[in-house]
Amino acid sequence: MEDHLEFPPFRLDSGNECLWRNRDDETDERIRLTPKAFAVLRFLVENAGRLLTEDELLAAAWPKVCVQPEAVKTQIHELRKLLGDDPRNPRFIETLPRRGYRFIAPIPEVSPRTEAAPEFPCSILVGRNTQLAELKDCRARTLANRRQIVFITGETGIGKTTLADEFMRRTAVEFPGIRAARGQCLEGHGSKEPYYPVLEAVGRLCRGPDGATLVQILASHAPTWLVQFPDLVAREQRGRFQQELLGATRDRMLREIIEALEMFSSERPLFLVLEDLHWADPATVDFISTLARRRGTGKLMLIGTYRPADITLAQHPLRTVKQDLLVHQLCREVALKPLTQVEVAEYLSIESSGAPVPEGLAALIYGYSDGNPLFMVAAVDHMRSRHLIAVEQGTWKVKVPLETIRLEAPESLRQLIEVQIERLSAEERRVLEIASLSGRSFTASFDALGTAVSPEMFEGVCEGLARRQFMVRRASRVQDGTVCERYEFVHALYRDVFYHRQTPTRRAELQLRLADGAGEALALSV
């Protein structure tokens, strides 16, 4: 079957074995199905309009297993509840007494829109309506023949790719026939291939439904790019294109590809998504800058995602280019912030098909994740894998008292954070290891006393990290009429990883020094 089969307002997702419902606010609600329920529904939808006997459904959903026909009735009953279908006046599943069942909802024929953006999967998205509206405004300008450059920015796990994917999926549904492709920047050590993510996106377009058109445009306007794809060039033409490449400069390649893409998007809109631009090579940054400054019109929208802390840390040229483009109103930035506790509760409700969320569960997960979507999903999955919570019959069930749950970073997240820690200097790692002993919040003047780190160096490191918005932020507060300069880990998970990456002996040694330092500070103040 197709990866997605629609019977409005539902869409059956074969790849993820789930059901999606399009809501009135244009967002999609994910409906989880048990494996058997999904198998029954899929077989019904695949054979829409045809009477299916209980024996056929049993063979499809329970192959090589002997079960009673009542199993089919149970799954049909559950599916009707999820679909909101009335068996006396059915819209989706019709019962033919003593004969079987028939799926009666109309299923639109697969159209070009289904294939328009296959690289952009469907995801659960909450708390991003404002950002989606910004992207839609840019899309309207693109369709009005005004080229657009948009940067989606935010920390690791904040949902940059999810937002871009959902926007592109909706765009493909609402505007059949658009052209879209993505390119991925890679973290490299040493030299990087110029224009790597752009080459990837162009290659995907060349091999897509309108690839022949783009190949012809490249052949006449950008031969230095076409020669990068030898499988697309006829054998007799390769020699001529190889001659074109001799003496070709990066500036020539830049001019050629921009002219080619402008021609390719002159009649039908083109959307390019370049992921993780904090790893982009300098040529790709030049491509974005030149495209943004190019005079004239065009139905082209480029969406780039990146982490601000990383381009600051690496002094990446993208930082300067983006700031200059913003000043001259040649680009737009869509900055993603953490989800609120209400939005975390909304996510949990979607996971349980709209059922109420147990009191305190959203607060617990929000406190653990600080509204970071990646950390939130990891927390939920971790709790489910430990059988602390579960969705049973479409409702969340809490298996133990919430106050007894002590969450730690799952191994997958711990490894992700360790990679970020490795980007720090030895001095920065040492300071944050010391800071983790005090909890999530700490001061420079007190917590570092008695350790091998001076308060001045401690504060300098924390201030530098806070300015870069990397792992630490300022958390000043007024105490006894004076401002007490404090810092805190951006996420409780960061503190947890720094704390546990030290051996118990090392922690005990540092805590003893901290205690000694606190005693000295108290004696000096008397």
C-alpha positions as CSV (number, residue, x, y, z in Angstrom):
1,M,0.0,0.0,0.0
2,E,1.0,3.6,-0.2
3,D,2.8,5.0,2.9
4,H,-0.2,7.3,3.5
5,L,-3.8,6.6,2.6
6,E,-6.4,9.3,3.4
7,F,-10.0,9.1,4.3
8,P,-10.7,12.6,5.6
9,P,-10.2,13.7,8.3
10,F,-8.0,10.7,8.9
11,R,-4.7,9.6,7.3
12,L,-3.3,6.1,7.8
13,D,0.4,6.2,8.2
14,S,1.9,2.8,7.2
15,G,5.5,3.8,7.9
16,N,4.8,4.6,11.5
17,E,1.8,2.3,12.0
18,C,-0.5,4.9,13.3
19,L,-3.5,7.1,12.4
20,W,-3.5,10.8,12.1
21,R,-6.6,13.1,12.5
22,N,-6.6,16.6,10.9
23,R,-8.2,18.9,13.5
24,D,-10.1,22.1,13.0
25,D,-7.1,24.2,13.9
26,E,-5.2,22.6,11.0
27,T,-2.9,20.6,13.3
28,D,-2.6,16.9,13.1
29,E,-3.4,14.6,16.1
30,R,-1.6,11.3,16.3
31,I,-3.8,8.4,17.3
32,R,-1.8,5.3,18.5
33,L,-3.1,1.9,17.4
34,T,-2.2,-1.5,18.7
35,P,-0.5,-3.6,16.1
36,K,-3.6,-5.8,15.6
37,A,-5.9,-2.8,15.3
38,F,-3.6,-1.2,12.8
39,A,-3.4,-4.5,10.8
40,V,-7.2,-4.8,10.7
41,L,-7.7,-1.1,9.7
42,R,-5.0,-1.3,7.0
43,F,-6.6,-4.4,5.5
44,L,-10.0,-2.7,5.5
45,V,-8.7,0.5,3.9
46,E,-6.6,-1.4,1.3
47,N,-9.7,-3.2,0.2
48,A,-12.1,-0.3,0.5
49,G,-15.5,-0.9,-1.0
50,R,-15.1,-4.7,-0.9
51,L,-16.9,-7.0,1.6
52,L,-14.3,-8.8,3.8
53,T,-15.3,-11.9,5.8
54,E,-14.1,-12.5,9.3
55,D,-11.9,-15.3,8.0
56,E,-10.1,-12.9,5.6
57,L,-9.6,-10.4,8.5
58,L,-8.3,-13.1,10.8
59,A,-5.8,-14.3,8.1
60,A,-4.6,-10.7,7.5
61,A,-4.2,-9.7,11.2
62,W,-3.4,-13.0,12.8
63,P,-1.4,-15.0,10.2
64,K,-0.5,-18.6,11.3
65,V,-2.2,-18.1,14.6
66,C,-5.5,-19.7,15.6
67,V,-7.8,-17.2,17.3
68,Q,-11.5,-16.9,17.8
69,P,-13.6,-14.7,15.5
70,E,-14.5,-12.6,18.5
71,A,-11.0,-11.1,18.1
72,V,-12.1,-9.4,14.9
73,K,-15.3,-8.0,16.6
74,T,-13.1,-6.6,19.5
75,Q,-10.8,-4.8,17.1
76,I,-13.7,-3.4,15.0
77,H,-15.3,-2.1,18.2
78,E,-12.1,-0.3,19.2
79,L,-11.5,1.1,15.8
80,R,-15.1,2.5,15.7
81,K,-14.4,4.3,19.0
82,L,-11.2,5.8,17.7
83,L,-12.8,6.9,14.5
84,G,-16.0,8.2,16.2
85,D,-18.0,5.9,14.0
86,D,-21.6,4.9,14.8
87,P,-22.3,1.3,13.8
88,R,-26.0,2.2,13.2
89,N,-25.1,5.0,10.8
90,P,-21.5,4.2,9.8
91,R,-19.2,6.6,7.9
92,F,-16.2,4.3,7.8
93,I,-16.8,0.7,8.7
94,E,-20.0,-1.0,7.7
95,T,-21.2,-4.3,9.2
96,L,-23.0,-6.7,7.0
97,P,-24.7,-9.2,9.4
98,R,-23.4,-12.7,9.2
99,R,-21.3,-11.8,6.2
100,G,-18.5,-9.5,7.3
101,Y,-17.3,-5.9,7.1
102,R,-16.8,-3.2,4.5
103,F,-14.8,0.0,4.5
104,I,-17.1,2.6,3.0
105,A,-15.4,6.0,3.4
106,P,-14.2,7.5,0.1
107,I,-10.4,7.4,-0.4
108,P,-9.1,10.1,-2.8
109,E,-6.9,8.9,-5.5
110,V,-3.2,9.4,-5.0
111,S,-2.3,12.7,-6.6
112,P,1.0,14.6,-7.1
113,R,0.6,16.3,-3.8
114,T,1.2,12.9,-2.0
115,E,4.6,12.7,-3.7
116,A,5.5,16.4,-3.6
117,A,7.6,16.3,-0.4
118,P,8.4,12.7,0.4
119,E,11.5,13.8,2.3
120,F,9.5,15.6,4.9
121,P,7.8,13.1,7.3
122,C,4.8,13.7,9.5
123,S,5.4,14.5,13.2
124,I,3.6,15.5,16.3
125,L,3.9,19.3,16.6
126,V,2.7,21.3,19.6
127,G,3.2,24.9,20.6
128,R,4.4,26.1,17.2
129,N,1.4,27.8,15.7
130,T,3.0,31.2,15.8
131,Q,6.1,29.9,14.0
132,L,4.1,28.1,11.4
133,A,2.2,31.3,10.8
134,E,5.5,33.1,10.2
135,L,6.6,30.4,7.7
136,K,3.3,30.6,5.9
137,D,3.7,34.4,5.6
138,C,7.1,33.8,4.0
139,R,5.5,31.1,1.7
140,A,2.9,33.7,0.6
141,R,5.7,36.0,-0.4
142,T,7.4,33.2,-2.3
143,L,4.3,32.4,-4.2
144,A,4.0,36.1,-5.0
145,N,7.4,35.9,-6.8
146,R,9.4,37.3,-3.9
147,R,12.4,35.2,-3.0
148,Q,12.6,34.3,0.8
149,I,15.5,33.3,3.1
150,V,14.4,32.0,6.5
151,F,16.5,30.7,9.4
152,I,14.9,28.4,12.0
153,T,17.1,28.6,15.1
154,G,17.3,27.1,18.5
155,E,19.1,24.8,20.9
156,T,19.7,21.0,20.4
157,G,16.4,19.2,20.5
158,I,14.2,22.2,20.3
159,G,12.3,21.0,17.2
160,K,13.9,22.9,14.3
161,T,13.7,19.9,11.9
162,T,10.3,18.9,13.1
163,L,8.9,22.4,12.4
164,A,10.5,22.5,8.9
165,D,9.2,19.0,8.1
166,E,5.7,19.8,9.2
167,F,5.7,23.1,7.3
168,M,6.9,21.4,4.1
169,R,4.4,18.6,4.5
170,R,1.5,21.0,4.8
171,T,2.8,23.1,1.9
172,A,2.9,20.0,-0.3
173,V,-0.7,19.2,0.6
174,E,-2.0,22.7,0.1
175,F,-0.1,23.5,-3.0
176,P,0.2,20.4,-5.3
177,G,3.0,20.5,-7.7
178,I,5.6,22.4,-5.7
179,R,9.2,21.3,-6.0
180,A,11.1,20.6,-2.7
181,A,14.4,19.1,-1.6
182,R,16.6,19.1,1.4
183,G,20.4,19.0,2.0
184,Q,22.2,18.1,5.2
185,C,25.4,19.7,6.4
186,L,27.7,17.3,8.1
187,E,30.1,17.8,11.0
188,G,33.5,17.3,9.5
189,H,37.1,17.3,10.6
190,G,39.4,19.0,8.2
191,S,38.4,20.2,4.8
192,K,34.8,20.1,3.7
193,E,33.5,19.8,0.2
194,P,32.3,23.2,-1.1
195,Y,28.5,23.5,-1.5
196,Y,27.9,20.0,0.0
197,P,24.3,20.4,1.2
198,V,23.4,22.4,-1.9
199,L,24.8,19.6,-4.1
200,E,22.8,17.0,-2.1
201,A,19.5,19.0,-2.6
202,V,20.2,19.6,-6.3
203,G,21.0,15.9,-6.8
204,R,17.7,15.0,-5.2
205,L,15.8,17.4,-7.5
206,C,17.6,16.0,-10.5
207,R,16.5,12.5,-9.6
208,G,12.9,13.6,-8.7
209,P,9.8,13.9,-10.9
210,D,11.0,17.0,-12.7
211,G,14.6,15.9,-12.8
212,A,14.8,16.0,-16.6
213,T,13.9,19.7,-16.7
214,L,16.6,20.6,-14.1
215,V,19.2,18.5,-15.9
216,Q,18.5,20.4,-19.1
217,I,18.8,23.7,-17.3
218,L,22.1,22.6,-15.7
219,A,23.5,21.4,-19.0
220,S,23.0,24.9,-20.5
221,H,23.4,27.2,-17.5
222,A,25.4,25.3,-14.9
223,P,27.7,22.6,-16.5
224,T,30.1,22.8,-13.5
225,W,27.3,21.5,-11.4
226,L,26.0,18.8,-13.8
227,V,29.4,17.3,-14.0
228,Q,29.2,16.6,-10.3
229,F,26.5,14.0,-11.1
230,P,28.1,11.7,-13.8
231,D,25.2,9.2,-13.7
232,L,23.0,12.0,-15.1
233,V,25.3,12.8,-18.0
234,A,25.3,10.8,-21.3
235,R,28.7,9.2,-22.0
236,E,29.3,11.2,-25.1
237,Q,28.7,14.5,-23.2
238,R,31.1,13.7,-20.3
239,G,34.2,14.8,-22.1
240,R,32.8,18.2,-23.0
241,F,31.6,18.8,-19.4
242,Q,34.9,17.8,-18.0
243,Q,36.5,20.5,-20.2
244,E,34.0,23.0,-18.7
245,L,35.3,22.0,-15.2
246,L,38.9,22.8,-16.0
247,G,39.7,26.2,-14.5
248,A,36.3,26.5,-12.9
249,T,36.3,28.7,-9.8
250,R,34.1,28.6,-6.8
251,D,32.7,32.0,-7.9
252,R,31.7,30.6,-11.3
253,M,30.0,27.6,-9.6
254,L,28.1,30.1,-7.4
255,R,26.9,32.2,-10.3
256,E,25.9,29.2,-12.3
257,I,23.8,27.5,-9.7
258,I,21.9,30.6,-8.7
259,E,21.0,31.4,-12.3
260,A,20.0,27.7,-12.8
261,L,17.8,27.6,-9.7
262,E,16.2,31.0,-10.6
263,M,15.3,29.5,-14.0
264,F,14.0,26.3,-12.5
265,S,11.7,28.2,-10.1
266,S,10.5,30.8,-12.5
267,E,7.2,29.2,-13.0
268,R,6.8,26.6,-10.2
269,P,7.8,27.3,-6.6
270,L,11.0,25.7,-5.3
271,F,11.6,25.1,-1.6
272,L,15.1,24.2,-0.3
273,V,15.7,23.1,3.2
274,L,19.4,23.1,4.4
275,E,19.8,21.4,7.7
276,D,22.4,22.1,10.5
277,L,24.0,25.2,8.9
278,H,26.3,25.5,12.0
279,W,28.3,22.9,10.1
280,A,28.1,24.5,6.7
281,D,31.2,25.0,4.6
282,P,32.1,28.6,3.6
283,A,30.9,28.1,0.0
284,T,27.4,27.2,1.2
285,V,27.3,30.3,3.4
286,D,28.3,32.4,0.3
287,F,25.5,30.7,-1.6
288,I,23.0,31.7,1.0
289,S,24.3,35.3,1.2
290,T,24.4,35.7,-2.6
291,L,20.9,34.3,-3.1
292,A,19.5,36.6,-0.4
293,R,21.2,39.7,-2.0
294,R,20.3,38.8,-5.6
295,R,18.1,41.4,-7.2
296,G,15.1,40.4,-9.1
297,T,12.2,38.1,-8.4
298,G,11.8,34.4,-8.0
299,K,9.5,31.8,-6.5
300,L,12.2,30.3,-4.3
301,M,12.2,29.8,-0.6
302,L,15.3,28.6,1.3
303,I,14.9,27.4,4.9
304,G,18.1,26.9,6.9
305,T,18.3,25.4,10.4
306,Y,21.1,25.9,12.9
307,R,22.1,26.1,16.5
308,P,23.1,29.7,17.6
309,A,25.4,28.5,20.3
310,D,27.4,26.5,17.8
311,I,28.0,29.2,15.3
312,T,29.1,31.5,18.2
313,L,31.4,28.9,19.7
314,A,33.1,28.1,16.4
315,Q,33.1,31.8,15.2
316,H,31.3,30.5,12.1
317,P,30.9,32.9,9.1
318,L,27.2,32.3,9.1
319,R,26.8,34.4,12.2
320,T,28.1,37.6,10.5
321,V,26.2,36.9,7.3
322,K,22.9,36.3,9.1
323,Q,23.2,39.5,11.2
324,D,23.9,41.5,8.1
325,L,21.0,40.0,6.2
326,L,18.7,40.8,9.1
327,V,19.8,44.4,9.3
328,H,19.1,44.8,5.6
329,Q,15.8,42.9,5.9
330,L,16.9,40.3,3.5
331,C,16.1,37.3,5.7
332,R,13.8,36.3,8.6
333,E,14.7,34.4,11.7
334,V,12.2,32.0,13.4
335,A,13.7,31.4,16.8
336,L,12.2,28.4,18.8
337,K,11.8,28.6,22.5
338,P,11.0,25.7,24.9
339,L,7.5,24.5,25.3
340,T,5.3,25.6,28.2
341,Q,3.9,23.1,30.7
342,V,0.5,23.5,29.1
343,E,2.1,22.5,25.7
344,V,3.7,19.5,27.3
345,A,0.3,18.5,28.6
346,E,-1.1,18.9,25.1
347,Y,1.6,16.6,23.7
348,L,0.7,14.0,26.3
349,S,-3.0,14.3,25.4
350,I,-2.2,13.7,21.8
351,E,-0.3,10.6,22.7
352,S,-3.4,9.3,24.4
353,S,-5.8,10.3,21.6
354,G,-7.2,13.2,23.5
355,A,-7.7,11.6,26.9
356,P,-7.2,13.7,30.0
357,V,-3.6,13.8,31.4
358,P,-3.2,12.6,35.1
359,E,-2.7,15.5,37.5
360,G,1.0,16.1,38.0
361,L,2.4,14.1,35.1
362,A,2.8,17.1,32.8
363,A,4.5,19.1,35.6
364,L,6.9,16.2,36.3
365,I,7.9,15.9,32.6
366,Y,8.1,19.6,32.2
367,G,10.4,20.0,35.2
368,Y,12.6,17.2,33.8
369,S,12.8,18.5,30.2
370,D,12.4,22.3,30.8
371,G,10.1,22.2,27.7
372,N,12.8,20.9,25.3
373,P,10.8,18.6,22.9
374,L,13.6,16.1,22.4
375,F,14.1,15.8,26.2
376,M,10.4,15.6,26.7
377,V,9.9,12.7,24.3
378,A,12.9,11.0,25.8
379,A,11.5,11.4,29.3
380,V,8.1,9.9,28.2
381,D,9.8,7.0,26.4
382,H,12.1,6.4,29.3
383,M,9.2,6.3,31.8
384,R,7.2,4.0,29.6
385,S,10.2,1.6,29.1
386,R,10.5,1.4,32.9
387,H,6.8,0.7,33.2
388,L,6.2,3.9,35.3
389,I,3.5,5.1,33.0
390,A,1.6,3.6,30.1
391,V,-1.3,4.3,27.7
392,E,-3.9,1.6,28.3
393,Q,-7.2,1.7,26.3
394,G,-6.4,5.2,25.1
395,T,-5.8,6.6,28.6
396,W,-2.6,7.4,30.5
397,K,-2.0,5.2,33.6
398,V,0.5,6.1,36.3
399,K,1.8,2.9,37.8
400,V,3.6,4.4,40.8
401,P,3.2,7.6,42.9
402,L,4.6,10.5,40.9
403,E,6.5,11.8,43.9
404,T,8.6,8.6,44.0
405,I,9.8,8.9,40.4
406,R,13.4,10.1,40.1
407,L,14.3,10.6,36.5
408,E,17.8,10.4,35.1
409,A,19.1,11.1,31.6
410,P,18.5,8.1,29.3
411,E,21.7,6.7,27.7
412,S,20.8,8.2,24.3
413,L,20.5,11.7,25.7
414,R,23.6,11.2,27.9
415,Q,25.6,10.4,24.9
416,L,24.2,13.5,23.0
417,I,25.1,15.8,25.9
418,E,28.6,14.2,26.2
419,V,29.2,15.1,22.6
420,Q,28.4,18.8,23.4
421,I,30.6,18.6,26.5
422,E,33.5,17.5,24.4
423,R,33.3,20.8,22.6
424,L,34.2,22.6,25.8
425,S,37.7,23.4,27.0
426,A,39.2,21.5,29.9
427,E,38.8,24.6,32.0
428,E,35.1,24.9,31.2
429,R,34.4,21.3,31.9
430,R,36.1,21.5,35.2
431,V,34.1,24.6,36.2
432,L,30.8,23.0,35.3
433,E,31.7,19.8,37.1
434,I,32.3,21.8,40.2
435,A,29.1,23.8,39.7
436,S,27.0,20.6,39.3
437,L,27.8,19.7,43.0
438,S,25.8,22.7,44.1
439,G,22.7,21.8,42.2
440,R,21.2,23.4,39.1
441,S,21.7,27.0,40.4
442,F,25.0,28.3,41.7
443,T,27.1,31.4,42.4
444,A,30.7,32.2,41.4
445,S,31.7,33.9,44.6
446,F,30.8,31.1,47.0
447,D,30.7,27.7,45.2
448,A,34.3,27.8,44.0
449,L,35.9,28.7,47.3
450,G,38.2,26.0,48.6
451,T,38.6,24.4,45.2
452,A,41.5,24.6,42.8
453,V,39.5,27.1,40.7
454,S,39.6,30.7,41.7
455,P,36.3,32.6,41.9
456,E,37.5,35.0,39.2
457,M,38.2,32.2,36.7
458,F,34.9,30.5,37.8
459,E,32.9,33.6,37.1
460,G,34.7,34.3,33.8
461,V,33.9,30.9,32.5
462,C,30.3,31.0,33.5
463,E,29.9,34.5,32.0
464,G,31.4,33.4,28.7
465,L,29.2,30.3,28.5
466,A,26.1,32.4,29.3
467,R,26.9,35.0,26.6
468,R,27.2,32.1,24.1
469,Q,23.9,30.7,25.4
470,F,25.7,27.3,25.8
471,M,24.7,25.1,28.8
472,V,24.7,28.0,31.3
473,R,22.6,31.1,31.7
474,R,22.4,34.0,34.1
475,A,19.9,33.7,37.0
476,S,20.5,36.9,39.0
477,R,18.2,37.6,41.9
478,V,17.9,40.3,44.6
479,Q,18.9,39.2,48.1
480,D,18.9,41.6,51.1
481,G,18.5,44.6,48.8
482,T,21.5,43.7,46.6
483,V,21.8,41.9,43.3
484,C,23.3,38.4,43.8
485,E,24.9,37.2,40.5
486,R,23.9,33.6,40.0
487,Y,24.1,31.2,37.1
488,E,22.2,28.0,36.4
489,F,22.3,25.1,34.0
490,V,20.0,25.7,31.0
491,H,18.6,22.2,31.6
492,A,18.6,20.0,34.6
493,L,19.8,17.2,32.4
494,Y,23.1,19.1,31.8
495,R,23.7,19.3,35.6
496,D,22.8,15.6,35.9
497,V,25.3,14.5,33.3
498,F,28.1,16.7,34.7
499,Y,27.4,15.4,38.2
500,H,27.5,11.7,37.2
501,R,30.4,11.9,34.8
502,Q,32.6,12.3,38.0
503,T,33.5,9.3,40.1
504,P,32.0,9.1,43.6
505,T,35.5,9.6,45.0
506,R,36.1,12.7,42.9
507,R,32.6,14.1,44.0
508,A,33.4,13.5,47.6
509,E,36.7,15.2,47.4
510,L,35.3,18.3,45.7
511,Q,32.3,18.4,48.2
512,L,34.8,18.3,51.1
513,R,36.7,21.2,49.6
514,L,33.5,23.2,49.1
515,A,32.5,22.6,52.7
516,D,36.0,23.7,53.8
517,G,35.7,26.8,51.6
518,A,32.2,27.6,53.0
519,G,33.6,27.4,56.6
520,E,36.5,29.8,55.7
521,A,34.1,32.2,54.1
522,L,31.9,32.2,57.2
523,A,34.9,32.8,59.6
524,L,36.0,35.7,57.5
525,S,32.6,37.3,57.6
526,V,32.4,37.2,61.5
